Amino acid sequence: MILYSRNDCPLCEDVEDSLLKLNIKYTFVDIDSDEKLLKKYHVRIPVLVNIHNQELCWPFEEAELLEFAHNG
């Protein structure tokens, strides 16, 4: 699972906390490090992407996050 995020993003930090709480492994990708990612996700973060390249965009609840993680 990939978490598209940025530093100093309170919503992103909340999602990271949920991922850790639910023991879901993820890779943090800072969108500020890539111009294409910044253009794509700037106003949409936090965004999760699973191995099927499906996106889960904020807002979502922990139950949705858990289901998304298990289906991907």
C-alpha distances in whole Angstrom, upper triangle without the diagonal:
4,7,10,13,16,18,21,19,20,17,14,16,16,13,12,15,13,10,12,15,13,12,8,7,5,6,9,11,14,15,19,18,18,21,19,16,19,21,18,16,19,20,17,15,13,10,7,6,5,6,10,9,10,10,11,13,15,17,16,17,15,16,14,11,12,13,10,7,10,11,8
4,6,9,13,15,18,16,18,15,12,14,15,12,11,14,14,11,13,16,15,14,11,9,5,5,6,7,10,11,15,15,15,17,16,13,15,17,15,13,16,17,14,12,10,8,6,5,7,9,11,9,10,9,10,12,14,16,16,17,16,18,16,12,14,15,12,11,14,14,11
4,6,9,12,14,12,14,12,8,11,12,9,8,12,12,10,12,15,14,14,11,10,6,6,5,6,8,10,13,14,14,16,15,12,13,16,14,11,13,14,12,9,7,6,5,7,9,12,14,12,12,10,10,10,11,14,14,15,15,17,15,12,14,16,13,12,15,16,14
4,7,10,13,11,13,12,8,11,13,11,11,14,15,13,15,18,18,18,15,14,10,8,6,5,6,6,10,11,11,13,12,8,10,12,10,8,10,11,9,6,6,5,6,8,11,14,15,13,13,10,10,10,11,14,15,17,17,19,17,14,17,18,15,15,19,19,16
4,7,9,7,10,9,6,9,11,10,10,13,14,13,15,18,18,18,16,15,12,10,7,6,5,6,8,10,12,13,13,10,10,13,12,8,9,10,9,6,5,7,9,11,15,17,19,16,16,13,13,11,11,14,15,17,17,20,18,16,18,20,18,17,21,21,19
4,6,6,9,10,7,9,12,12,11,14,16,16,17,20,21,21,19,18,14,12,9,7,5,6,6,9,11,13,14,11,9,13,13,10,9,11,11,8,8,11,13,15,18,21,23,20,20,17,16,14,14,16,18,20,20,23,22,19,22,24,21,21,24,25,23
4,6,9,10,8,9,12,13,12,14,17,16,17,20,21,21,20,19,16,14,10,10,7,9,9,11,14,15,17,14,13,16,17,14,12,14,14,11,11,14,15,18,21,24,26,23,23,20,19,17,16,18,20,21,21,25,24,21,23,26,24,23,26,28,25
4,6,9,8,8,11,13,12,14,17,17,18,20,22,22,21,21,18,17,13,13,11,12,11,14,17,18,20,17,15,18,19,15,13,14,15,12,12,15,17,20,23,26,28,25,25,22,20,18,16,18,20,21,21,25,24,21,24,27,25,24,28,29,27
4,6,5,6,9,10,11,12,14,15,17,18,20,21,20,20,17,16,13,13,11,11,12,15,17,18,19,16,14,17,17,13,11,11,12,9,8,12,15,18,21,24,26,23,22,19,17,15,12,14,16,18,18,22,21,18,21,24,22,22,25,26,25
4,5,5,6,9,10,11,13,14,15,16,18,20,19,20,18,18,14,15,14,15,16,18,20,22,22,19,17,20,19,16,14,14,13,10,10,13,15,19,22,25,27,24,23,20,17,15,12,13,15,15,16,20,19,17,20,23,21,21,25,26,25
4,5,5,6,9,10,11,12,14,15,17,18,17,18,16,16,14,15,14,14,16,19,20,21,21,18,16,19,18,14,13,12,11,8,7,10,13,16,19,23,24,22,20,16,14,11,8,9,11,12,13,17,16,14,17,19,18,18,22,23,22
4,5,5,6,9,10,10,12,14,15,16,15,15,13,13,10,11,11,12,14,16,17,19,19,15,15,17,16,12,12,12,11,7,5,9,10,14,16,20,21,19,18,15,13,11,9,11,12,13,13,17,16,13,16,19,17,17,20,21,20
4,5,5,6,9,10,11,12,14,15,14,15,13,13,11,13,12,14,16,18,20,22,22,18,18,21,20,16,16,16,14,11,9,12,13,16,19,22,24,22,21,18,16,14,12,13,14,14,14,17,17,14,17,20,18,18,21,23,22
4,5,5,6,9,10,10,12,14,14,15,14,15,13,15,15,17,19,21,23,24,24,21,20,22,21,17,17,16,15,12,9,12,13,17,18,22,24,22,21,17,15,13,11,11,11,11,10,14,14,12,14,17,17,16,20,21,21
4,5,5,6,9,10,10,12,11,12,11,12,11,13,14,15,18,20,21,23,22,19,19,21,19,15,16,16,13,10,7,9,9,13,15,18,20,18,17,14,11,11,9,10,9,9,9,12,12,9,12,14,13,13,16,18,17
4,5,5,6,8,10,10,9,10,9,10,9,12,13,15,17,19,20,23,23,19,19,22,20,17,18,18,16,12,9,11,10,14,15,18,20,19,18,16,14,14,12,14,13,13,11,15,14,11,13,16,15,13,17,19,18
4,5,5,6,9,10,10,12,12,13,12,15,16,19,21,22,24,26,26,22,23,25,24,20,21,20,18,15,12,14,14,17,18,21,23,22,21,19,16,16,14,15,14,12,10,14,15,12,13,17,16,15,18,20,19
4,5,5,6,8,8,11,11,14,14,17,18,20,22,24,25,27,27,23,23,26,24,20,21,21,18,15,12,13,12,15,16,19,21,20,19,17,14,14,13,13,11,9,7,10,11,8,9,13,13,12,14,17,17
4,5,5,6,5,7,8,11,11,14,16,18,21,22,23,26,25,21,22,25,22,19,21,21,18,15,12,12,10,13,13,16,18,18,17,15,13,14,14,14,12,11,9,11,12,8,9,12,11,9,12,15,14
4,5,5,6,8,9,12,12,16,18,20,23,23,25,28,27,24,25,27,25,22,24,24,21,18,15,16,14,16,16,18,21,21,20,19,17,18,17,18,16,14,11,14,15,12,11,15,15,12,15,18,17
4,5,8,10,12,15,16,19,21,23,26,27,28,31,30,27,27,30,28,24,26,25,23,20,17,18,16,18,18,21,23,23,22,20,18,19,18,18,15,13,10,12,14,11,11,14,15,13,15,18,18
4,6,9,11,15,16,19,22,24,26,27,28,31,30,26,27,30,27,24,26,25,22,20,17,17,14,16,16,18,20,21,19,18,16,18,17,17,14,12,8,10,12,9,7,11,12,10,11,15,15
4,6,9,13,15,18,21,23,26,26,27,30,29,26,27,30,27,25,27,27,24,21,18,18,15,16,15,17,20,20,20,19,17,19,19,20,17,15,12,13,14,11,10,13,13,10,12,15,15
4,6,10,12,15,18,21,24,24,25,27,26,23,24,27,24,22,24,24,21,18,15,15,11,13,11,13,16,17,16,16,14,16,17,18,15,14,11,13,13,9,8,11,11,7,9,12,11
4,7,10,13,16,19,22,21,22,25,24,21,23,26,23,21,23,24,21,18,16,15,11,12,11,12,15,16,16,16,15,17,18,20,18,17,14,16,16,12,11,14,13,9,11,14,12
4,6,10,13,15,18,18,19,22,21,17,19,22,20,17,20,21,18,15,13,12,9,9,9,11,14,14,14,14,13,15,16,18,17,17,15,17,16,12,13,15,13,10,13,14,12
4,6,10,12,15,14,15,19,18,15,17,20,18,16,18,20,17,14,13,12,10,10,11,12,15,14,15,14,15,16,17,19,19,20,18,20,19,15,16,18,15,13,16,17,14
4,6,9,12,12,13,16,16,13,14,17,16,14,15,17,15,12,10,10,10,11,13,14,17,15,16,15,15,15,15,18,18,19,18,21,19,16,17,20,17,15,18,20,17
4,6,9,8,9,13,12,9,11,14,13,11,13,15,14,11,10,10,10,11,13,15,17,15,16,14,15,15,16,18,19,21,20,23,21,18,20,21,18,17,21,21,18
4,5,6,8,11,12,9,9,12,12,10,11,13,13,10,10,11,12,14,16,18,20,18,18,16,17,16,16,19,20,22,22,25,23,20,22,24,21,20,24,24,21
4,5,6,8,8,5,5,9,9,7,8,11,11,9,10,10,12,13,17,19,20,17,17,15,16,14,15,18,20,22,23,25,23,20,23,25,21,21,25,25,22
4,6,7,9,7,6,9,11,10,9,12,13,11,13,14,16,17,20,22,24,20,21,19,19,18,18,21,23,25,26,29,26,24,27,28,25,25,28,28,26
4,7,9,8,8,11,13,12,12,15,16,14,15,16,17,17,20,22,23,20,22,20,21,20,21,23,25,27,27,30,28,25,28,29,26,25,28,29,25
4,6,5,6,9,10,11,11,15,15,14,15,15,17,17,19,20,22,18,20,18,20,19,20,23,25,28,28,30,28,25,28,29,25,25,28,28,25
4,5,5,6,9,10,10,14,15,15,16,16,18,18,21,23,23,20,21,19,21,19,21,24,26,29,30,32,29,27,30,31,27,27,30,30,27
4,5,5,6,9,10,13,13,14,16,15,16,16,19,20,20,17,18,16,19,17,19,22,24,27,28,30,27,25,28,28,25,25,28,27,24
4,5,5,6,8,11,11,10,12,11,13,13,16,18,18,15,16,14,16,14,16,19,21,24,25,27,24,22,25,25,21,22,25,24,21
4,5,5,5,9,10,10,12,12,15,15,19,21,21,18,18,16,17,15,16,19,21,24,25,28,25,23,26,27,23,24,27,27,24
4,6,6,9,10,11,14,13,16,16,20,22,22,18,18,16,17,15,17,19,22,25,27,29,26,24,27,28,24,25,29,27,25
4,6,8,8,10,12,11,13,13,17,19,18,14,15,12,14,12,14,17,19,23,24,26,23,21,24,24,21,22,25,24,21
4,6,5,6,8,8,11,12,16,18,18,14,14,11,12,10,11,14,16,20,21,23,20,18,22,22,19,20,23,23,20
4,6,6,9,10,14,15,19,22,22,18,18,15,15,12,12,15,18,21,22,25,22,21,24,25,22,23,26,26,24
4,6,9,10,14,16,20,23,23,19,18,14,14,11,10,12,15,19,21,23,21,20,23,24,21,23,26,26,24
4,6,7,10,13,16,19,19,16,14,11,10,7,7,10,12,16,18,20,17,16,20,20,17,19,22,22,20
3,5,9,11,15,18,19,16,15,11,10,7,7,9,12,15,16,19,16,14,18,19,16,17,21,21,19
4,7,10,13,17,18,15,14,10,9,6,6,8,10,13,14,16,14,12,15,17,14,15,19,19,17
4,7,10,14,14,11,10,7,6,5,6,9,10,13,14,16,13,11,14,15,12,13,16,16,14
4,7,10,11,9,8,6,5,7,9,11,11,13,13,14,11,9,12,12,9,9,13,13,11
4,7,8,6,5,5,6,9,12,14,13,16,15,16,13,11,13,13,9,9,12,12,9
4,5,5,6,7,8,12,14,16,15,16,15,16,13,11,12,11,8,7,9,9,5
4,5,7,10,12,15,18,20,19,20,19,19,16,14,14,14,11,9,11,9,6
4,5,9,12,15,18,20,19,20,20,19,16,15,15,14,11,11,12,9,6
4,6,10,12,16,18,17,20,20,20,16,15,16,15,11,12,14,12,9
4,7,10,13,15,14,17,17,17,13,12,14,13,9,10,12,10,8
4,6,10,12,12,14,15,15,12,11,13,13,9,11,13,12,10
4,7,9,8,11,12,12,9,8,11,11,7,10,13,12,11
4,6,7,11,12,14,11,10,14,14,11,13,16,15,15
3,5,9,11,13,11,10,14,15,13,14,18,18,17
4,7,10,12,10,10,14,15,13,15,18,18,18
4,7,8,6,7,10,11,10,13,15,15,16
4,5,5,6,9,10,11,12,14,16,17
4,5,5,6,9,10,10,12,14,15
4,5,5,6,9,10,11,12,14
4,5,5,6,9,10,10,12
4,5,5,6,9,10,11
4,5,5,6,9,10
4,5,5,6,9
4,6,5,6
4,6,5
4,5
4
